[in-house]
């Protein structure tokens, strides 16, 4: 903790321009996709299959939208991201969530400020707009950065003042802005993951156009890295199929 000129301790406010995603647990495999697809033919009896056969079966299931075979697995992520990103995230009902509670835990003074490369100006209608650079993008960034830092610091000082006055956490937190970082667990299966990624990652391979918020796309890309690592054949089939969830 730093000290103000009077020698009293001052909480150090931290600013961060990225989210963090940790894979907490995973169960399942590409093999499980194949076995769940074959249960109607074999009654659940396992059988060694050639890799080409496995790849072909997964592609067939994906192409023909036999989606239930992609549900017999589980990903649990711990996501550390600003509150405004978490609220976008929770529009997706295919995840199970548990979030840090501001009623019970004291907020950490960590706030989001975008990096200098984020486009900051809106062009077009509210429901159909593009983000563009202004005539002086560096000046825009410096203005946004300075305003966010000033507002965040002032808000956290007010929050701490209320806590010191014995105001309940659930009341004191009302002053905190949505660029405050929060943490939550999000659990889903691969089918739900693909539905999420199809909407929240703007890829040239997308067969359906999407315009995700930049900050949630960052989180989605980090999650997709784990998906690709743990279920590479399923991820390839998803990519090959225009990134449409089965």
C-alpha positions as CSV (number, residue, x, y, z in Angstrom):
1,X,0.0,0.0,0.0
2,X,1.2,3.5,-0.8
3,X,0.9,6.5,1.5
4,X,-0.7,9.9,1.0
5,X,1.1,13.1,2.0
6,X,-0.4,12.9,5.5
7,X,1.2,9.4,5.9
8,X,-2.1,7.5,5.9
9,X,-2.2,4.3,3.9
10,X,-3.8,4.5,0.5
11,X,-5.0,1.4,-1.4
12,X,-3.1,0.7,-4.6
13,X,-5.5,0.8,-7.5
14,X,-4.5,-1.6,-10.3
15,X,-5.4,-1.4,-14.0
16,X,-5.3,-4.3,-16.4
17,X,-6.1,-4.4,-20.2
18,X,-6.8,-8.2,-20.5
19,X,-8.9,-11.0,-19.1
20,X,-7.6,-14.3,-17.8
21,X,-9.1,-17.8,-18.4
22,X,-8.0,-20.9,-16.5
23,X,-9.3,-24.4,-17.3
24,X,-10.1,-25.8,-13.9
25,X,-11.4,-29.3,-14.9
26,X,-12.1,-31.3,-18.0
27,X,-13.7,-34.7,-18.7
28,X,-14.3,-36.2,-22.1
29,X,-12.5,-36.7,-25.4
30,X,-13.0,-37.0,-29.1
31,X,-13.1,-40.8,-28.5
32,X,-16.2,-40.2,-26.3
33,X,-17.9,-38.4,-29.1
34,X,-17.4,-41.5,-31.3
35,X,-18.5,-44.0,-28.7
36,X,-21.7,-42.0,-27.9
37,X,-22.4,-42.0,-31.7
38,X,-21.9,-45.7,-31.9
39,X,-24.0,-46.7,-28.9
40,X,-27.1,-47.2,-31.1
41,X,-25.2,-49.6,-33.3
42,X,-23.2,-51.5,-30.7
43,X,-25.2,-51.2,-27.5
44,X,-22.3,-49.3,-25.9
45,X,-19.6,-51.9,-26.6
46,X,-16.3,-50.3,-27.1
47,X,-14.3,-51.1,-30.3
48,X,-10.9,-50.0,-31.5
49,X,-11.3,-47.8,-34.6
50,X,-8.8,-46.4,-37.0
51,X,-8.1,-42.7,-36.6
52,X,-9.5,-42.0,-40.1
53,X,-12.8,-43.7,-39.1
54,X,-13.0,-41.6,-35.9
55,X,-12.4,-38.4,-37.9
56,X,-15.0,-39.4,-40.4
57,X,-17.6,-40.2,-37.8
58,X,-17.1,-36.9,-35.9
59,X,-17.3,-35.0,-39.2
60,X,-20.5,-36.9,-40.1
61,X,-22.1,-36.1,-36.8
62,X,-21.1,-32.4,-37.1
63,X,-22.3,-32.1,-40.7
64,X,-25.6,-33.7,-40.0
65,X,-26.1,-31.8,-36.8
66,X,-26.4,-34.8,-34.5
67,X,-25.5,-32.6,-31.7
68,X,-26.2,-34.8,-28.6
69,X,-23.0,-36.8,-29.2
70,X,-21.0,-33.7,-28.3
71,X,-22.6,-33.3,-24.9
72,X,-20.9,-36.2,-23.0
73,X,-18.0,-34.1,-21.8
74,X,-17.4,-31.1,-19.4
75,X,-15.3,-28.0,-19.3
76,X,-15.1,-25.8,-16.2
77,X,-13.3,-22.5,-16.6
78,X,-12.4,-19.8,-14.0
79,X,-12.8,-16.5,-15.8
80,X,-11.3,-13.2,-14.4
81,X,-12.8,-10.4,-16.4
82,X,-14.5,-7.0,-16.0
83,X,-18.1,-7.0,-14.7
84,X,-19.4,-5.6,-18.1
85,X,-17.9,-8.7,-19.8
86,X,-19.4,-11.1,-17.3
87,X,-22.9,-9.6,-17.9
88,X,-22.5,-10.2,-21.6
89,X,-21.3,-13.7,-20.9
90,X,-24.3,-14.6,-18.8
91,X,-26.7,-14.0,-21.7
92,X,-25.5,-17.5,-22.7
93,X,-27.7,-19.9,-20.8
94,X,-25.8,-23.0,-21.8
95,X,-23.2,-22.4,-19.0
96,X,-23.6,-23.1,-15.3
97,X,-22.2,-20.1,-13.3
98,X,-20.9,-19.3,-9.9
99,X,-19.5,-15.7,-9.4
100,X,-17.6,-13.9,-6.7
101,X,-20.2,-12.3,-4.4
102,X,-19.8,-8.6,-3.5
103,X,-22.1,-9.2,-0.6
104,X,-19.6,-11.5,1.2
105,X,-16.2,-10.7,-0.2
106,X,-14.4,-7.3,-0.3
107,X,-13.8,-6.1,-3.8
108,X,-10.2,-6.2,-5.1
109,X,-9.1,-2.8,-6.6
110,X,-8.5,-4.1,-10.1
111,X,-10.1,-2.2,-13.0
112,X,-10.1,-2.7,-16.8
113,X,-8.7,-0.1,-19.2
114,X,-8.6,-1.0,-22.9
115,X,-5.3,-1.3,-24.7
116,X,-4.2,1.4,-27.2
117,X,-5.3,-0.7,-30.2
118,X,-9.0,-1.0,-29.3
119,X,-11.2,1.0,-31.7
120,X,-13.2,3.5,-29.6
121,X,-15.6,5.3,-31.8
122,X,-19.1,4.0,-32.8
123,X,-20.4,4.5,-36.3
124,X,-23.9,3.6,-37.3
125,X,-27.2,2.7,-35.6
126,X,-27.3,1.3,-32.1
127,X,-28.2,-2.2,-33.2
128,X,-26.0,-2.3,-36.3
129,X,-22.8,-0.3,-35.9
130,X,-19.1,-0.5,-36.5
131,X,-16.2,0.6,-34.4
132,X,-13.7,2.8,-36.0
133,X,-10.6,4.8,-35.2
134,X,-11.2,8.5,-34.8
135,X,-9.0,11.2,-36.5
136,X,-6.6,11.1,-33.5
137,X,-6.8,7.5,-32.1
138,X,-3.9,8.1,-29.6
139,X,-5.7,11.1,-28.2
140,X,-8.9,9.1,-27.9
141,X,-7.1,6.4,-26.0
142,X,-5.4,8.8,-23.6
143,X,-8.7,10.5,-22.9
144,X,-10.5,7.2,-22.3
145,X,-7.6,5.9,-20.2
146,X,-7.4,9.0,-18.0
147,X,-11.2,9.2,-17.5
148,X,-11.5,5.5,-16.6
149,X,-8.6,5.7,-14.2
150,X,-9.9,8.8,-12.5
151,X,-13.4,7.4,-12.2
152,X,-12.3,4.0,-11.0
153,X,-10.0,5.4,-8.3
154,X,-12.6,7.8,-7.0
155,X,-15.3,5.1,-6.9
156,X,-13.0,2.7,-5.0
157,X,-12.1,5.5,-2.5
158,X,-15.9,6.0,-1.9
159,X,-16.3,2.2,-1.5
160,X,-13.6,2.0,1.1
161,X,-15.0,5.0,2.9
162,X,-18.3,3.3,3.3
163,X,-16.7,0.1,4.5
164,X,-14.7,2.1,7.1
165,X,-18.0,3.6,8.2
166,X,-19.3,0.1,8.8
167,X,-21.7,0.2,5.9
168,X,-22.5,-3.3,4.6
169,X,-20.6,-4.6,1.7
170,X,-23.8,-5.2,-0.3
171,X,-24.5,-1.5,0.0
172,X,-21.0,-0.1,-0.4
173,X,-20.5,-2.1,-3.7
174,X,-23.3,0.0,-5.3
175,X,-20.8,2.7,-6.1
176,X,-18.4,0.5,-8.0
177,X,-18.3,0.7,-11.8
178,X,-18.6,-2.1,-14.4
179,X,-15.0,-2.1,-15.3
180,X,-14.2,-3.6,-11.9
181,X,-12.8,-7.1,-12.4
182,X,-14.9,-10.1,-11.1
183,X,-14.2,-13.9,-11.2
184,X,-16.6,-16.7,-11.9
185,X,-16.7,-20.4,-12.8
186,X,-18.4,-21.3,-16.1
187,X,-19.2,-24.9,-16.9
188,X,-20.4,-26.3,-20.2
189,X,-20.1,-29.2,-22.7
190,X,-18.6,-29.0,-26.1
191,X,-21.9,-28.5,-27.9
192,X,-22.6,-25.5,-25.8
193,X,-19.0,-24.3,-26.2
194,X,-19.4,-24.3,-30.0
195,X,-22.7,-22.4,-29.7
196,X,-20.9,-19.8,-27.6
197,X,-17.9,-19.6,-29.9
198,X,-20.0,-19.3,-33.0
199,X,-21.4,-16.0,-31.6
200,X,-18.5,-14.6,-29.7
201,X,-15.5,-15.1,-32.1
202,X,-15.4,-13.1,-35.3
203,X,-13.6,-15.6,-37.6
204,X,-13.2,-15.5,-41.4
205,X,-14.3,-19.1,-41.3
206,X,-17.7,-18.2,-39.8
207,X,-20.6,-19.0,-42.1
208,X,-22.8,-16.7,-40.0
209,X,-21.7,-13.1,-39.5
210,X,-21.2,-12.0,-35.9
211,X,-20.0,-8.8,-34.3
212,X,-18.8,-9.7,-30.7
213,X,-17.8,-7.2,-28.1
214,X,-14.0,-7.1,-28.3
215,X,-13.5,-7.9,-24.6
216,X,-15.7,-11.0,-24.7
217,X,-14.1,-12.2,-27.9
218,X,-10.8,-12.2,-26.0
219,X,-12.3,-14.5,-23.4
220,X,-13.9,-16.7,-26.0
221,X,-10.6,-17.1,-27.9
222,X,-8.8,-18.2,-24.7
223,X,-11.5,-20.7,-24.1
224,X,-11.3,-21.9,-27.7
225,X,-7.6,-22.6,-27.3
226,X,-8.5,-25.1,-24.5
227,X,-11.2,-26.6,-26.6
228,X,-8.9,-27.2,-29.5
229,X,-6.2,-28.7,-27.2
230,X,-8.6,-31.1,-25.4
231,X,-10.8,-32.1,-28.3
232,X,-8.8,-31.4,-31.5
233,X,-10.9,-33.6,-33.9
234,X,-14.2,-32.0,-32.7
235,X,-12.7,-28.6,-33.0
236,X,-11.5,-29.3,-36.6
237,X,-14.9,-30.5,-37.6
238,X,-16.5,-27.4,-36.0
239,X,-14.1,-25.2,-38.0
240,X,-14.6,-27.2,-41.2
241,X,-18.4,-26.8,-40.8
242,X,-18.3,-23.1,-40.9
243,X,-18.1,-22.8,-37.1
244,X,-21.8,-23.6,-36.6
245,X,-22.8,-25.5,-33.5
246,X,-24.5,-28.9,-34.3
